[in-house]
Amino acid sequence: MSVEASNVEHMFEGLADADLVDAMTSSAREENAACARRLVAIGVLDARRARELADCNLWRTDPWEEVAAEVSAALNIGRGRAS
């Protein structure tokens, strides 16, 4: 009885070991760049909310808590992790 290879195995079929290592390192760079873009977007949102809510900071929670709630909802993570 043979087991059929998964799609992931087919994705890298025919690549040499060095090419697999290159695929890993380039994927890691892309992942790090995506993480950096996400963190910059969070920082920009935080700065915008701080400006928007400067005059009404006693009306609701502080801007950081509002941003944490927005980030939590957008990324589908807990508020503790979002802040």
N, CA, C and O atoms as a GROMACS GRO file, in nm:
protein
  332
    1MET      N    1   0.084  -0.117   0.000
    1MET     CA    2   0.000   0.000   0.000
    1MET      C    3   0.089   0.124   0.000
    1MET      O    4   0.173   0.140   0.089
    2SER      N    5   0.072   0.210  -0.096
    2SER     CA    6   0.153   0.331  -0.104
    2SER      C    7   0.074   0.450  -0.056
    2SER      O    8  -0.049   0.455  -0.068
    3VAL      N    9   0.146   0.546  -0.001
    3VAL     CA   10   0.084   0.669   0.048
    3VAL      C   11   0.115   0.779  -0.052
    3VAL      O   12   0.231   0.800  -0.088
    4GLU      N   13   0.012   0.848  -0.096
    4GLU     CA   14   0.031   0.956  -0.194
    4GLU      C   15   0.095   1.076  -0.126
    4GLU      O   16   0.061   1.110  -0.012
    5ALA      N   17   0.188   1.141  -0.196
    5ALA     CA   18   0.257   1.258  -0.141
    5ALA      C   19   0.160   1.376  -0.130
    5ALA      O   20   0.069   1.391  -0.211
    6SER      N   21   0.183   1.457  -0.030
    6SER     CA   22   0.097   1.574  -0.011
    6SER      C   23   0.135   1.684  -0.109
    6SER      O   24   0.238   1.677  -0.175
    7ASN      N   25   0.050   1.786  -0.117
    7ASN     CA   26   0.077   1.900  -0.205
    7ASN      C   27   0.205   1.971  -0.166
    7ASN      O   28   0.277   2.021  -0.252
    8VAL      N   29   0.234   1.976  -0.037
    8VAL     CA   30   0.356   2.042   0.010
    8VAL      C   31   0.479   1.968  -0.043
    8VAL      O   32   0.575   2.031  -0.087
    9GLU      N   33   0.474   1.839  -0.040
    9GLU     CA   34   0.588   1.762  -0.091
    9GLU      C   35   0.606   1.787  -0.240
    9GLU      O   36   0.719   1.796  -0.288
   10HIS      N   37   0.496   1.798  -0.314
   10HIS     CA   38   0.504   1.825  -0.457
   10HIS      C   39   0.558   1.966  -0.485
   10HIS      O   40   0.623   1.989  -0.586
   11MET      N   41   0.530   2.058  -0.395
   11MET     CA   42   0.573   2.195  -0.413
   11MET      C   43   0.725   2.205  -0.425
   11MET      O   44   0.777   2.287  -0.500
   12PHE      N   45   0.795   2.121  -0.351
   12PHE     CA   46   0.941   2.127  -0.348
   12PHE      C   47   1.006   2.011  -0.423
   12PHE      O   48   1.127   1.990  -0.413
   13GLU      N   49   0.927   1.938  -0.496
   13GLU     CA   50   0.978   1.824  -0.570
   13GLU      C   51   1.082   1.870  -0.673
   13GLU      O   52   1.059   1.966  -0.746
   14GLY      N   53   1.193   1.803  -0.678
   14GLY     CA   54   1.295   1.833  -0.776
   14GLY      C   55   1.395   1.941  -0.733
   14GLY      O   56   1.490   1.970  -0.806
   15LEU      N   57   1.374   2.001  -0.616
   15LEU     CA   58   1.468   2.103  -0.570
   15LEU      C   59   1.586   2.037  -0.500
   15LEU      O   60   1.570   1.939  -0.428
   16ALA      N   61   1.701   2.093  -0.522
   16ALA     CA   62   1.821   2.047  -0.453
   16ALA      C   63   1.817   2.094  -0.308
   16ALA      O   64   1.740   2.184  -0.274
   17ASP      N   65   1.899   2.034  -0.224
   17ASP     CA   66   1.903   2.072  -0.082
   17ASP      C   67   1.932   2.221  -0.065
   17ASP      O   68   1.870   2.287   0.018
   18ALA      N   69   2.026   2.273  -0.143
   18ALA     CA   70   2.060   2.416  -0.132
   18ALA      C   71   1.940   2.503  -0.170
   18ALA      O   72   1.920   2.610  -0.111
   19ASP      N   73   1.862   2.458  -0.267
   19ASP     CA   74   1.742   2.534  -0.305
   19ASP      C   75   1.638   2.531  -0.195
   19ASP      O   76   1.566   2.630  -0.175
   20LEU      N   77   1.628   2.420  -0.123
   20LEU     CA   78   1.536   2.412  -0.010
   20LEU      C   79   1.577   2.508   0.101
   20LEU      O   80   1.493   2.573   0.163
   21VAL      N   81   1.708   2.516   0.126
   21VAL     CA   82   1.758   2.610   0.227
   21VAL      C   83   1.730   2.753   0.182
   21VAL      O   84   1.690   2.836   0.263
   22ASP      N   85   1.752   2.782   0.055
   22ASP     CA   86   1.721   2.916   0.003
   22ASP      C   87   1.573   2.948   0.017
   22ASP      O   88   1.537   3.061   0.050
   23ALA      N   89   1.487   2.849  -0.007
   23ALA     CA   90   1.343   2.870   0.009
   23ALA      C   91   1.309   2.902   0.154
   23ALA      O   92   1.224   2.988   0.180
   24MET      N   93   1.374   2.834   0.248
   24MET     CA   94   1.350   2.860   0.390
   24MET      C   95   1.394   3.002   0.428
   24MET      O   96   1.320   3.073   0.496
   25THR      N   97   1.512   3.041   0.384
   25THR     CA   98   1.563   3.172   0.424
   25THR      C   99   1.484   3.285   0.359
   25THR      O  100   1.457   3.387   0.423
   26SER      N  101   1.446   3.269   0.233
   26SER     CA  102   1.368   3.375   0.170
   26SER      C  103   1.229   3.384   0.230
   26SER      O  104   1.174   3.493   0.244
   27SER      N  105   1.170   3.270   0.267
   27SER     CA  106   1.040   3.270   0.334
   27SER      C  107   1.050   3.339   0.470
   27SER      O  108   0.959   3.413   0.509
   28ALA      N  109   1.158   3.315   0.542
   28ALA     CA  110   1.178   3.380   0.673
   28ALA      C  111   1.190   3.531   0.656
   28ALA      O  112   1.135   3.607   0.736
   29ARG      N  113   1.261   3.575   0.553
   29ARG     CA  114   1.273   3.719   0.528
   29ARG      C  115   1.137   3.780   0.495
   29ARG      O  116   1.104   3.887   0.545
   30GLU      N  117   1.059   3.712   0.411
   30GLU     CA  118   0.926   3.761   0.377
   30GLU      C  119   0.836   3.768   0.499
   30GLU      O  120   0.759   3.863   0.516
   31GLU      N  121   0.845   3.667   0.584
   31GLU     CA  122   0.765   3.664   0.707
   31GLU      C  123   0.805   3.779   0.799
   31GLU      O  124   0.718   3.845   0.857
   32ASN      N  125   0.935   3.804   0.813
   32ASN     CA  126   0.982   3.915   0.897
   32ASN      C  127   0.938   4.049   0.841
   32ASN      O  128   0.900   4.138   0.917
   33ALA      N  129   0.941   4.064   0.710
   33ALA     CA  130   0.896   4.189   0.647
   33ALA      C  131   0.747   4.210   0.670
   33ALA      O  132   0.703   4.322   0.697
   34ALA      N  133   0.669   4.103   0.660
   34ALA     CA  134   0.525   4.113   0.684
   34ALA      C  135   0.498   4.152   0.829
   34ALA      O  136   0.409   4.233   0.857
   35CYS      N  137   0.573   4.094   0.922
   35CYS     CA  138   0.559   4.128   1.063
   35CYS      C  139   0.593   4.275   1.087
   35CYS      O  140   0.524   4.344   1.162
   36ALA      N  141   0.698   4.322   1.023
   36ALA     CA  142   0.737   4.463   1.038
   36ALA      C  143   0.628   4.555   0.984
   36ALA      O  144   0.596   4.656   1.046
   37ARG      N  145   0.569   4.520   0.868
   37ARG     CA  146   0.460   4.602   0.814
   37ARG      C  147   0.340   4.604   0.908
   37ARG      O  148   0.278   4.708   0.927
   38ARG      N  149   0.308   4.489   0.966
   38ARG     CA  150   0.196   4.482   1.061
   38ARG      C  151   0.223   4.570   1.182
   38ARG      O  152   0.134   4.643   1.227
   39LEU      N  153   0.345   4.564   1.237
   39LEU     CA  154   0.377   4.646   1.354
   39LEU      C  155   0.377   4.794   1.323
   39LEU      O  156   0.335   4.875   1.406
   40VAL      N  157   0.423   4.832   1.204
   40VAL     CA  158   0.419   4.973   1.164
   40VAL      C  159   0.274   5.019   1.152
   40VAL      O  160   0.240   5.129   1.196
   41ALA      N  161   0.189   4.936   1.093
   41ALA     CA  162   0.047   4.972   1.080
   41ALA      C  163  -0.017   4.991   1.218
   41ALA      O  164  -0.096   5.083   1.237
   42ILE      N  165   0.018   4.905   1.312
   42ILE     CA  166  -0.035   4.919   1.449
   42ILE      C  167   0.015   5.050   1.510
   42ILE      O  168  -0.062   5.121   1.575
   43GLY      N  169   0.140   5.083   1.489
   43GLY     CA  170   0.195   5.208   1.542
   43GLY      C  171   0.129   5.330   1.482
   43GLY      O  172   0.101   5.427   1.553
   44VAL      N  173   0.103   5.327   1.352
   44VAL     CA  174   0.036   5.440   1.286
   44VAL      C  175  -0.106   5.454   1.339
   44VAL      O  176  -0.152   5.565   1.366
   45LEU      N  177  -0.177   5.341   1.355
   45LEU     CA  178  -0.312   5.346   1.410
   45LEU      C  179  -0.310   5.403   1.552
   45LEU      O  180  -0.396   5.484   1.587
   46ASP      N  181  -0.214   5.362   1.632
   46ASP     CA  182  -0.203   5.413   1.768
   46ASP      C  183  -0.179   5.564   1.768
   46ASP      O  184  -0.241   5.637   1.846
   47ALA      N  185  -0.091   5.611   1.681
   47ALA     CA  186  -0.064   5.755   1.674
   47ALA      C  187  -0.188   5.832   1.630
   47ALA      O  188  -0.217   5.940   1.682
   48ARG      N  189  -0.262   5.778   1.534
   48ARG     CA  190  -0.385   5.844   1.489
   48ARG      C  191  -0.488   5.850   1.600
   48ARG      O  192  -0.550   5.954   1.622
   49ARG      N  193  -0.507   5.740   1.670
   49ARG     CA  194  -0.605   5.739   1.778
   49ARG      C  195  -0.563   5.834   1.890
   49ARG      O  196  -0.649   5.898   1.951
   50ALA      N  197  -0.437   5.844   1.918
   50ALA     CA  198  -0.391   5.937   2.022
   50ALA      C  199  -0.427   6.080   1.986
   50ALA      O  200  -0.470   6.158   2.072
   51ARG      N  201  -0.410   6.116   1.858
   51ARG     CA  202  -0.447   6.252   1.813
   51ARG      C  203  -0.598   6.271   1.815
   51ARG      O  204  -0.648   6.373   1.862
   52GLU      N  205  -0.671   6.172   1.764
   52GLU     CA  206  -0.817   6.182   1.757
   52GLU      C  207  -0.882   6.192   1.895
   52GLU      O  208  -0.980   6.264   1.912
   53LEU      N  209  -0.829   6.121   1.990
   53LEU     CA  210  -0.892   6.112   2.121
   53LEU      C  211  -0.828   6.203   2.225
   53LEU      O  212  -0.861   6.193   2.343
   54ALA      N  213  -0.739   6.290   2.184
   54ALA     CA  214  -0.668   6.376   2.280
   54ALA      C  215  -0.764   6.464   2.358
   54ALA      O  216  -0.744   6.486   2.478
   55ASP      N  217  -0.868   6.516   2.292
   55ASP     CA  218  -0.960   6.607   2.359
   55ASP      C  219  -1.067   6.536   2.441
   55ASP      O  220  -1.131   6.597   2.527
   56CYS      N  221  -1.086   6.409   2.416
   56CYS     CA  222  -1.194   6.340   2.487
   56CYS      C  223  -1.141   6.220   2.565
   56CYS      O  224  -1.209   6.119   2.579
   57ASN      N  225  -1.018   6.233   2.616
   57ASN     CA  226  -0.958   6.120   2.686
   57ASN      C  227  -1.030   6.083   2.815
   57ASN      O  228  -1.009   5.973   2.867
   58LEU      N  229  -1.113   6.169   2.868
   58LEU     CA  230  -1.188   6.135   2.988
   58LEU      C  231  -1.325   6.075   2.955
   58LEU      O  232  -1.394   6.027   3.045
   59TRP      N  233  -1.364   6.078   2.830
   59TRP     CA  234  -1.495   6.028   2.789
   59TRP      C  235  -1.498   5.876   2.780
   59TRP      O  236  -1.600   5.814   2.809
   60ARG      N  237  -1.388   5.819   2.742
   60ARG     CA  238  -1.381   5.674   2.724
   60ARG      C  239  -1.247   5.624   2.773
   60ARG      O  240  -1.172   5.696   2.840
   61THR      N  241  -1.218   5.502   2.739
   61THR     CA  242  -1.091   5.445   2.779
   61THR      C  243  -0.976   5.515   2.708
   61THR      O  244  -0.999   5.590   2.613
   62ASP      N  245  -0.855   5.493   2.752
   62ASP     CA  246  -0.742   5.562   2.690
   62ASP      C  247  -0.720   5.510   2.547
   62ASP      O  248  -0.764   5.400   2.513
   63PRO      N  249  -0.651   5.588   2.465
   63PRO     CA  250  -0.632   5.550   2.324
   63PRO      C  251  -0.564   5.414   2.308
   63PRO      O  252  -0.596   5.340   2.215
   64TRP      N  253  -0.471   5.381   2.396
   64TRP     CA  254  -0.401   5.253   2.382
   64TRP      C  255  -0.498   5.136   2.397
   64TRP      O  256  -0.488   5.039   2.323
   65GLU      N  257  -0.591   5.145   2.491
   65GLU     CA  258  -0.690   5.040   2.509
   65GLU      C  259  -0.781   5.030   2.388
   65GLU      O  260  -0.820   4.919   2.348
   66GLU      N  261  -0.816   5.143   2.328
   66GLU     CA  262  -0.900   5.140   2.208
   66GLU      C  263  -0.825   5.074   2.092
   66GLU      O  264  -0.882   4.994   2.019
   67VAL      N  265  -0.699   5.109   2.075
   67VAL     CA  266  -0.618   5.047   1.969
   67VAL      C  267  -0.602   4.898   1.995
   67VAL      O  268  -0.611   4.817   1.902
   68ALA      N  269  -0.579   4.860   2.120
   68ALA     CA  270  -0.565   4.718   2.152
   68ALA      C  271  -0.692   4.642   2.116
   68ALA      O  272  -0.685   4.529   2.066
   69ALA      N  273  -0.808   4.702   2.141
   69ALA     CA  274  -0.934   4.638   2.105
   69ALA      C  275  -0.947   4.624   1.953
   69ALA      O  276  -0.991   4.521   1.904
   70GLU      N  277  -0.909   4.729   1.880
   70GLU     CA  278  -0.916   4.723   1.733
   70GLU      C  279  -0.819   4.619   1.676
   70GLU      O  280  -0.854   4.542   1.587
   71VAL      N  281  -0.698   4.618   1.729
   71VAL     CA  282  -0.597   4.522   1.682
   71VAL      C  283  -0.642   4.380   1.716
   71VAL      O  284  -0.629   4.289   1.635
   72SER      N  285  -0.694   4.362   1.836
   72SER     CA  286  -0.742   4.232   1.878
   72SER      C  287  -0.849   4.179   1.783
   72SER      O  288  -0.845   4.063   1.742
   73ALA      N  289  -0.943   4.264   1.748
   73ALA     CA  290  -1.050   4.222   1.657
   73ALA      C  291  -0.997   4.197   1.517
   73ALA      O  292  -1.036   4.100   1.452
   74ALA      N  293  -0.909   4.284   1.469
   74ALA     CA  294  -0.858   4.271   1.332
   74ALA      C  295  -0.773   4.146   1.313
   74ALA      O  296  -0.780   4.081   1.209
   75LEU      N  297  -0.693   4.114   1.414
   75LEU     CA  298  -0.600   4.001   1.401
   75LEU      C  299  -0.653   3.873   1.466
   75LEU      O  300  -0.586   3.769   1.464
   76ASN      N  301  -0.773   3.881   1.522
   76ASN     CA  302  -0.835   3.765   1.586
   76ASN      C  303  -0.745   3.707   1.696
   76ASN      O  304  -0.720   3.587   1.702
   77ILE      N  305  -0.697   3.798   1.783
   77ILE     CA  306  -0.615   3.759   1.897
   77ILE      C  307  -0.674   3.821   2.022
   77ILE      O  308  -0.759   3.910   2.013
   78GLY      N  309  -0.630   3.777   2.137
   78GLY     CA  310  -0.679   3.832   2.263
   78GLY      C  311  -0.629   3.974   2.286
   78GLY      O  312  -0.527   4.015   2.230
   79ARG      N  313  -0.702   4.048   2.369
   79ARG     CA  314  -0.663   4.186   2.396
   79ARG      C  315  -0.529   4.195   2.466
   79ARG      O  316  -0.451   4.287   2.441
   80GLY      N  317  -0.500   4.100   2.553
   80GLY     CA  318  -0.371   4.100   2.621
   80GLY      C  319  -0.256   4.088   2.522
   80GLY      O  320  -0.155   4.158   2.534
   81ARG      N  321  -0.272   3.999   2.426
   81ARG     CA  322  -0.169   3.983   2.323
   81ARG      C  323  -0.164   4.105   2.231
   81ARG      O  324  -0.057   4.142   2.182
   82ALA      N  325  -0.277   4.167   2.207
   82ALA     CA  326  -0.282   4.284   2.118
   82ALA      C  327  -0.216   4.406   2.181
   82ALA      O  328  -0.167   4.493   2.110
   83SER      N  329  -0.215   4.412   2.312
   83SER     CA  330  -0.155   4.529   2.375
   83SER      C  331  -0.013   4.498   2.414
   83SER      O  332   0.056   4.583   2.469
   0.00000   0.00000   0.00000
